[in-house]
Amino acid sequence: MSWRKAVPLNKPVKPRAREKVNLLIVNADELVTLGGGNQKPRVGKQMGELGIIRNGGLAIKDGVIVAVGKTPEVTKVYRAETILSANGKTVLPGFVDPHTHLVFAGSREDEFQMRVEGASYMEILSAGGGILKTVKETRKASAEKLADLGIKTLDIMLEHGTTTVEAKSGYGLTTKDEMKILEATRRMNQLHCVNVVSTFMGAHTVPSEFKDNPNGYVSLVVNDMIPKIAEKGLAEFCDVFCERNVFNLEQTRRILVAGKNHGLKPKVHADEMSMLGGAELAADVSAISAEHLLFSS
């Protein structure tokens, strides 16, 4: 489903033959249009301005919402063979999930008990668990297998109302495996009705083979991964886990600037576990988003 400028039916309409559309949804207790915005993120009181229409209806033609309004207004102008009643229900746009690590193999459910018993995220990672555990399993899987696993997750997300998903790589940590993940992501976007937007996150953590040479890994990301991924158009964004004992500010900046130079818009995992200054760096490089921010001040 997509949107074009839907016609708001709040003015008198001259009698005419009703236009045929594919689908009418009528009698919605609440139709949430989010109308009245200015195409920018809403802040403050604007977040409560949802553009709700009571007894709402909408008309859909060729997968495009062409009109919204009160049900009598919509049905006066449009007719359809398929009519759905949303009586007692709310109709709203699909949810957008802007931060996911969607493509991976294996499971870390055993680590839940470790967290319950007091182990920290970084303690688990330092012991070879966490991200590194998932990396081992993901490297073994084919792009086809990863896409199949991801599609199953997309099915569940769609059942809960999500229609657009950002999907980060970051469980490969080699050029070949990062590209494999992003190719799986592209395949998922082609096969599934959920819109999947790709983010390259080769800088998710330093892989075990570069444990004693993190700057060497940063060079691999900058000089090999980013150029090849950009050349194939496999990602829209570039993200870095900017955190103590992961990637420092200087390393993060180097990766994000390299990404920008190759057309990848910057995003940052910032200040999740400590106040390192990732939020300020995100602003400095004009990042599209700074995520987590649990310790930002």
TORKOL-4160 file (C-alpha; in steps of 0.2 Angstrom, whole numbers, padded with zeros to 4 digits, m for minus):
297
<pt num="1" X="0000" Y="0000" Z="0000"/>
<pt num="2" X="0006" Y="0017" Z="m0004"/>
<pt num="3" X="0000" Y="0035" Z="m0002"/>
<pt num="4" X="m0002" Y="0049" Z="m0014"/>
<pt num="5" X="m0010" Y="0066" Z="m0010"/>
<pt num="6" X="m0027" Y="0059" Z="m0004"/>
<pt num="7" X="m0042" Y="0070" Z="m0008"/>
<pt num="8" X="m0049" Y="0076" Z="0009"/>
<pt num="9" X="m0068" Y="0075" Z="0006"/>
<pt num="10" X="m0074" Y="0089" Z="0018"/>
<pt num="11" X="m0082" Y="0100" Z="0005"/>
<pt num="12" X="m0099" Y="0098" Z="m0004"/>
<pt num="13" X="m0097" Y="0087" Z="m0020"/>
<pt num="14" X="m0107" Y="0089" Z="m0035"/>
<pt num="15" X="m0117" Y="0074" Z="m0040"/>
<pt num="16" X="m0108" Y="0063" Z="m0053"/>
<pt num="17" X="m0105" Y="0045" Z="m0057"/>
<pt num="18" X="m0096" Y="0036" Z="m0043"/>
<pt num="19" X="m0078" Y="0032" Z="m0048"/>
<pt num="20" X="m0074" Y="0013" Z="m0046"/>
<pt num="21" X="m0059" Y="0009" Z="m0035"/>
<pt num="22" X="m0052" Y="m0008" Z="m0029"/>
<pt num="23" X="m0056" Y="m0007" Z="m0011"/>
<pt num="24" X="m0067" Y="0004" Z="0001"/>
<pt num="25" X="m0064" Y="0003" Z="0020"/>
<pt num="26" X="m0079" Y="0011" Z="0029"/>
<pt num="27" X="m0086" Y="0014" Z="0046"/>
<pt num="28" X="m0070" Y="0015" Z="0055"/>
<pt num="29" X="m0072" Y="0021" Z="0073"/>
<pt num="30" X="m0056" Y="0031" Z="0071"/>
<pt num="31" X="m0046" Y="0034" Z="0054"/>
<pt num="32" X="m0029" Y="0040" Z="0059"/>
<pt num="33" X="m0023" Y="0051" Z="0044"/>
<pt num="34" X="m0008" Y="0060" Z="0053"/>
<pt num="35" X="m0014" Y="0075" Z="0042"/>
<pt num="36" X="m0009" Y="0092" Z="0045"/>
<pt num="37" X="0010" Y="0089" Z="0046"/>
<pt num="38" X="0024" Y="0097" Z="0037"/>
<pt num="39" X="0033" Y="0082" Z="0032"/>
<pt num="40" X="0045" Y="0084" Z="0046"/>
<pt num="41" X="0047" Y="0074" Z="0062"/>
<pt num="42" X="0034" Y="0080" Z="0075"/>
<pt num="43" X="0039" Y="0086" Z="0092"/>
<pt num="44" X="0030" Y="0092" Z="0107"/>
<pt num="45" X="0011" Y="0095" Z="0106"/>
<pt num="46" X="0012" Y="0090" Z="0087"/>
<pt num="47" X="0015" Y="0072" Z="0092"/>
<pt num="48" X="m0003" Y="0072" Z="0098"/>
<pt num="49" X="m0010" Y="0079" Z="0082"/>
<pt num="50" X="m0016" Y="0063" Z="0074"/>
<pt num="51" X="m0028" Y="0069" Z="0061"/>
<pt num="52" X="m0042" Y="0057" Z="0067"/>
<pt num="53" X="m0058" Y="0056" Z="0057"/>
<pt num="54" X="m0073" Y="0048" Z="0066"/>
<pt num="55" X="m0083" Y="0036" Z="0056"/>
<pt num="56" X="m0069" Y="0036" Z="0043"/>
<pt num="57" X="m0068" Y="0029" Z="0026"/>
<pt num="58" X="m0054" Y="0027" Z="0013"/>
<pt num="59" X="m0053" Y="0023" Z="m0005"/>
<pt num="60" X="m0039" Y="0012" Z="m0013"/>
<pt num="61" X="m0036" Y="0011" Z="m0031"/>
<pt num="62" X="m0021" Y="0001" Z="m0038"/>
<pt num="63" X="m0013" Y="0000" Z="m0021"/>
<pt num="64" X="m0014" Y="0019" Z="m0018"/>
<pt num="65" X="m0025" Y="0027" Z="m0006"/>
<pt num="66" X="m0034" Y="0040" Z="m0016"/>
<pt num="67" X="m0046" Y="0048" Z="m0004"/>
<pt num="68" X="m0050" Y="0049" Z="0015"/>
<pt num="69" X="m0065" Y="0056" Z="0024"/>
<pt num="70" X="m0080" Y="0052" Z="0033"/>
<pt num="71" X="m0088" Y="0036" Z="0027"/>
<pt num="72" X="m0104" Y="0045" Z="0019"/>
<pt num="73" X="m0092" Y="0057" Z="0010"/>
<pt num="74" X="m0081" Y="0043" Z="0003"/>
<pt num="75" X="m0095" Y="0032" Z="m0003"/>
<pt num="76" X="m0104" Y="0046" Z="m0012"/>
<pt num="77" X="m0089" Y="0048" Z="m0023"/>
<pt num="78" X="m0082" Y="0030" Z="m0024"/>
<pt num="79" X="m0089" Y="0013" Z="m0027"/>
<pt num="80" X="m0080" Y="m0004" Z="m0026"/>
<pt num="81" X="m0083" Y="m0023" Z="m0027"/>
<pt num="82" X="m0074" Y="m0026" Z="m0011"/>
<pt num="83" X="m0079" Y="m0016" Z="0004"/>
<pt num="84" X="m0072" Y="m0019" Z="0021"/>
<pt num="85" X="m0081" Y="m0013" Z="0037"/>
<pt num="86" X="m0070" Y="m0007" Z="0051"/>
<pt num="87" X="m0084" Y="m0004" Z="0063"/>
<pt num="88" X="m0077" Y="m0005" Z="0081"/>
<pt num="89" X="m0059" Y="m0003" Z="0074"/>
<pt num="90" X="m0045" Y="0010" Z="0071"/>
<pt num="91" X="m0037" Y="0011" Z="0054"/>
<pt num="92" X="m0020" Y="0019" Z="0054"/>
<pt num="93" X="m0004" Y="0019" Z="0043"/>
<pt num="94" X="0008" Y="0005" Z="0045"/>
<pt num="95" X="0021" Y="0006" Z="0059"/>
<pt num="96" X="0039" Y="0010" Z="0054"/>
<pt num="97" X="0053" Y="0001" Z="0063"/>
<pt num="98" X="0068" Y="0012" Z="0061"/>
<pt num="99" X="0081" Y="0001" Z="0070"/>
<pt num="100" X="0082" Y="m0018" Z="0068"/>
<pt num="101" X="0096" Y="m0031" Z="0066"/>
<pt num="102" X="0085" Y="m0042" Z="0056"/>
<pt num="103" X="0096" Y="m0053" Z="0046"/>
<pt num="104" X="0106" Y="m0066" Z="0057"/>
<pt num="105" X="0107" Y="m0085" Z="0060"/>
<pt num="106" X="0107" Y="m0094" Z="0077"/>
<pt num="107" X="0100" Y="m0089" Z="0094"/>
<pt num="108" X="0106" Y="m0081" Z="0110"/>
<pt num="109" X="0092" Y="m0086" Z="0121"/>
<pt num="110" X="0104" Y="m0094" Z="0133"/>
<pt num="111" X="0111" Y="m0077" Z="0137"/>
<pt num="112" X="0095" Y="m0071" Z="0144"/>
<pt num="113" X="0098" Y="m0081" Z="0160"/>
<pt num="114" X="0115" Y="m0074" Z="0161"/>
<pt num="115" X="0108" Y="m0056" Z="0160"/>
<pt num="116" X="0095" Y="m0061" Z="0173"/>
<pt num="117" X="0109" Y="m0067" Z="0185"/>
<pt num="118" X="0118" Y="m0050" Z="0183"/>
<pt num="119" X="0130" Y="m0052" Z="0168"/>
<pt num="120" X="0132" Y="m0036" Z="0158"/>
<pt num="121" X="0131" Y="m0034" Z="0140"/>
<pt num="122" X="0150" Y="m0030" Z="0138"/>
<pt num="123" X="0154" Y="m0045" Z="0150"/>
<pt num="124" X="0145" Y="m0057" Z="0138"/>
<pt num="125" X="0153" Y="m0049" Z="0123"/>
<pt num="126" X="0171" Y="m0050" Z="0130"/>
<pt num="127" X="0168" Y="m0069" Z="0134"/>
<pt num="128" X="0164" Y="m0072" Z="0115"/>
<pt num="129" X="0145" Y="m0071" Z="0117"/>
<pt num="130" X="0133" Y="m0058" Z="0111"/>
<pt num="131" X="0137" Y="m0051" Z="0094"/>
<pt num="132" X="0152" Y="m0062" Z="0092"/>
<pt num="133" X="0141" Y="m0078" Z="0095"/>
<pt num="134" X="0129" Y="m0073" Z="0082"/>
<pt num="135" X="0143" Y="m0069" Z="0070"/>
<pt num="136" X="0149" Y="m0087" Z="0070"/>
<pt num="137" X="0132" Y="m0094" Z="0066"/>
<pt num="138" X="0128" Y="m0080" Z="0052"/>
<pt num="139" X="0145" Y="m0083" Z="0043"/>
<pt num="140" X="0140" Y="m0102" Z="0041"/>
<pt num="141" X="0123" Y="m0098" Z="0033"/>
<pt num="142" X="0120" Y="m0094" Z="0015"/>
<pt num="143" X="0112" Y="m0078" Z="0009"/>
<pt num="144" X="0097" Y="m0089" Z="0004"/>
<pt num="145" X="0095" Y="m0096" Z="0021"/>
<pt num="146" X="0097" Y="m0079" Z="0029"/>
<pt num="147" X="0084" Y="m0072" Z="0018"/>
<pt num="148" X="0072" Y="m0086" Z="0022"/>
<pt num="149" X="0075" Y="m0083" Z="0041"/>
<pt num="150" X="0072" Y="m0065" Z="0039"/>
<pt num="151" X="0056" Y="m0067" Z="0029"/>
<pt num="152" X="0049" Y="m0077" Z="0043"/>
<pt num="153" X="0053" Y="m0062" Z="0055"/>
<pt num="154" X="0045" Y="m0050" Z="0043"/>
<pt num="155" X="0029" Y="m0061" Z="0043"/>
<pt num="156" X="0028" Y="m0059" Z="0062"/>
<pt num="157" X="0031" Y="m0040" Z="0061"/>
<pt num="158" X="0018" Y="m0038" Z="0048"/>
<pt num="159" X="0005" Y="m0047" Z="0058"/>
<pt num="160" X="0009" Y="m0033" Z="0072"/>
<pt num="161" X="0006" Y="m0019" Z="0059"/>
<pt num="162" X="0024" Y="m0015" Z="0054"/>
<pt num="163" X="0025" Y="m0011" Z="0035"/>
<pt num="164" X="0043" Y="m0003" Z="0034"/>
<pt num="165" X="0058" Y="m0009" Z="0042"/>
<pt num="166" X="0076" Y="m0003" Z="0043"/>
<pt num="167" X="0088" Y="m0018" Z="0043"/>
<pt num="168" X="0106" Y="m0017" Z="0048"/>
<pt num="169" X="0120" Y="m0029" Z="0044"/>
<pt num="170" X="0134" Y="m0032" Z="0056"/>
<pt num="171" X="0134" Y="m0050" Z="0060"/>
<pt num="172" X="0147" Y="m0055" Z="0046"/>
<pt num="173" X="0162" Y="m0043" Z="0050"/>
<pt num="174" X="0171" Y="m0049" Z="0034"/>
<pt num="175" X="0168" Y="m0040" Z="0017"/>
<pt num="176" X="0161" Y="m0056" Z="0010"/>
<pt num="177" X="0149" Y="m0060" Z="0024"/>
<pt num="178" X="0143" Y="m0042" Z="0026"/>
<pt num="179" X="0139" Y="m0041" Z="0008"/>
<pt num="180" X="0130" Y="m0058" Z="0010"/>
<pt num="181" X="0119" Y="m0051" Z="0023"/>
<pt num="182" X="0115" Y="m0036" Z="0013"/>
<pt num="183" X="0111" Y="m0046" Z="m0003"/>
<pt num="184" X="0099" Y="m0057" Z="0008"/>
<pt num="185" X="0091" Y="m0040" Z="0014"/>
<pt num="186" X="0089" Y="m0035" Z="m0004"/>
<pt num="187" X="0081" Y="m0052" Z="m0008"/>
<pt num="188" X="0069" Y="m0050" Z="0007"/>
<pt num="189" X="0064" Y="m0033" Z="0000"/>
<pt num="190" X="0060" Y="m0040" Z="m0017"/>
<pt num="191" X="0050" Y="m0055" Z="m0010"/>
<pt num="192" X="0041" Y="m0047" Z="0004"/>
<pt num="193" X="0027" Y="m0034" Z="0005"/>
<pt num="194" X="0036" Y="m0026" Z="0019"/>
<pt num="195" X="0047" Y="m0012" Z="0014"/>
<pt num="196" X="0065" Y="m0016" Z="0019"/>
<pt num="197" X="0078" Y="m0002" Z="0020"/>
<pt num="198" X="0096" Y="m0008" Z="0021"/>
<pt num="199" X="0110" Y="m0001" Z="0033"/>
<pt num="200" X="0128" Y="m0006" Z="0032"/>
<pt num="201" X="0135" Y="m0009" Z="0050"/>
<pt num="202" X="0151" Y="m0018" Z="0047"/>
<pt num="203" X="0157" Y="m0008" Z="0062"/>
<pt num="204" X="0145" Y="m0018" Z="0074"/>
<pt num="205" X="0160" Y="m0024" Z="0084"/>
<pt num="206" X="0178" Y="m0029" Z="0081"/>
<pt num="207" X="0179" Y="m0047" Z="0076"/>
<pt num="208" X="0189" Y="m0060" Z="0085"/>
<pt num="209" X="0203" Y="m0061" Z="0072"/>
<pt num="210" X="0206" Y="m0042" Z="0074"/>
<pt num="211" X="0205" Y="m0042" Z="0093"/>
<pt num="212" X="0223" Y="m0035" Z="0094"/>
<pt num="213" X="0222" Y="m0024" Z="0079"/>
<pt num="214" X="0205" Y="m0014" Z="0080"/>
<pt num="215" X="0212" Y="0000" Z="0069"/>
<pt num="216" X="0216" Y="m0013" Z="0056"/>
<pt num="217" X="0198" Y="m0018" Z="0056"/>
<pt num="218" X="0193" Y="0000" Z="0054"/>
<pt num="219" X="0204" Y="0001" Z="0039"/>
<pt num="220" X="0196" Y="m0015" Z="0031"/>
<pt num="221" X="0179" Y="m0007" Z="0034"/>
<pt num="222" X="0184" Y="0010" Z="0026"/>
<pt num="223" X="0195" Y="0004" Z="0012"/>
<pt num="224" X="0187" Y="m0012" Z="0007"/>
<pt num="225" X="0169" Y="m0015" Z="0014"/>
<pt num="226" X="0162" Y="0002" Z="0011"/>
<pt num="227" X="0168" Y="0005" Z="m0007"/>
<pt num="228" X="0162" Y="m0013" Z="m0013"/>
<pt num="229" X="0145" Y="m0011" Z="m0004"/>
<pt num="230" X="0142" Y="0006" Z="m0011"/>
<pt num="231" X="0147" Y="0001" Z="m0029"/>
<pt num="232" X="0134" Y="m0013" Z="m0028"/>
<pt num="233" X="0121" Y="m0001" Z="m0021"/>
<pt num="234" X="0118" Y="m0013" Z="m0006"/>
<pt num="235" X="0114" Y="0000" Z="0007"/>
<pt num="236" X="0107" Y="0017" Z="0010"/>
<pt num="237" X="0115" Y="0020" Z="0027"/>
<pt num="238" X="0131" Y="0017" Z="0037"/>
<pt num="239" X="0130" Y="0014" Z="0055"/>
<pt num="240" X="0143" Y="0012" Z="0069"/>
<pt num="241" X="0143" Y="0006" Z="0087"/>
<pt num="242" X="0151" Y="0020" Z="0095"/>
<pt num="243" X="0155" Y="0014" Z="0113"/>
<pt num="244" X="0169" Y="0011" Z="0125"/>
<pt num="245" X="0179" Y="m0005" Z="0120"/>
<pt num="246" X="0170" Y="m0006" Z="0103"/>
<pt num="247" X="0173" Y="0009" Z="0092"/>
<pt num="248" X="0180" Y="0025" Z="0099"/>
<pt num="249" X="0175" Y="0043" Z="0093"/>
<pt num="250" X="0190" Y="0044" Z="0081"/>
<pt num="251" X="0187" Y="0027" Z="0073"/>
<pt num="252" X="0168" Y="0031" Z="0072"/>
<pt num="253" X="0171" Y="0047" Z="0063"/>
<pt num="254" X="0183" Y="0039" Z="0051"/>
<pt num="255" X="0170" Y="0026" Z="0046"/>
<pt num="256" X="0156" Y="0038" Z="0044"/>
<pt num="257" X="0165" Y="0050" Z="0034"/>
<pt num="258" X="0171" Y="0036" Z="0022"/>
<pt num="259" X="0153" Y="0031" Z="0021"/>
<pt num="260" X="0147" Y="0048" Z="0017"/>
<pt num="261" X="0161" Y="0050" Z="0004"/>
<pt num="262" X="0153" Y="0034" Z="m0005"/>
<pt num="263" X="0135" Y="0040" Z="m0003"/>
<pt num="264" X="0130" Y="0031" Z="0013"/>
<pt num="265" X="0120" Y="0042" Z="0025"/>
<pt num="266" X="0127" Y="0041" Z="0043"/>
<pt num="267" X="0119" Y="0034" Z="0058"/>
<pt num="268" X="0126" Y="0031" Z="0075"/>
<pt num="269" X="0123" Y="0019" Z="0090"/>
<pt num="270" X="0128" Y="0032" Z="0102"/>
<pt num="271" X="0130" Y="0033" Z="0121"/>
<pt num="272" X="0121" Y="0017" Z="0125"/>
<pt num="273" X="0132" Y="0011" Z="0139"/>
<pt num="274" X="0142" Y="0026" Z="0143"/>
<pt num="275" X="0143" Y="0044" Z="0140"/>
<pt num="276" X="0157" Y="0044" Z="0126"/>
<pt num="277" X="0151" Y="0058" Z="0116"/>
<pt num="278" X="0143" Y="0049" Z="0102"/>
<pt num="279" X="0128" Y="0060" Z="0102"/>
<pt num="280" X="0139" Y="0075" Z="0099"/>
<pt num="281" X="0148" Y="0066" Z="0085"/>
<pt num="282" X="0132" Y="0061" Z="0077"/>
<pt num="283" X="0127" Y="0080" Z="0076"/>
<pt num="284" X="0144" Y="0084" Z="0070"/>
<pt num="285" X="0143" Y="0073" Z="0055"/>
<pt num="286" X="0125" Y="0077" Z="0051"/>
<pt num="287" X="0119" Y="0059" Z="0055"/>
<pt num="288" X="0102" Y="0055" Z="0050"/>
<pt num="289" X="0099" Y="0047" Z="0067"/>
<pt num="290" X="0108" Y="0044" Z="0084"/>
<pt num="291" X="0101" Y="0029" Z="0092"/>
<pt num="292" X="0100" Y="0022" Z="0110"/>
<pt num="293" X="0106" Y="0038" Z="0119"/>
<pt num="294" X="0104" Y="0030" Z="0136"/>
<pt num="295" X="0118" Y="0040" Z="0143"/>
<pt num="296" X="0117" Y="0056" Z="0133"/>
<pt num="297" X="0116" Y="0072" Z="0144"/>
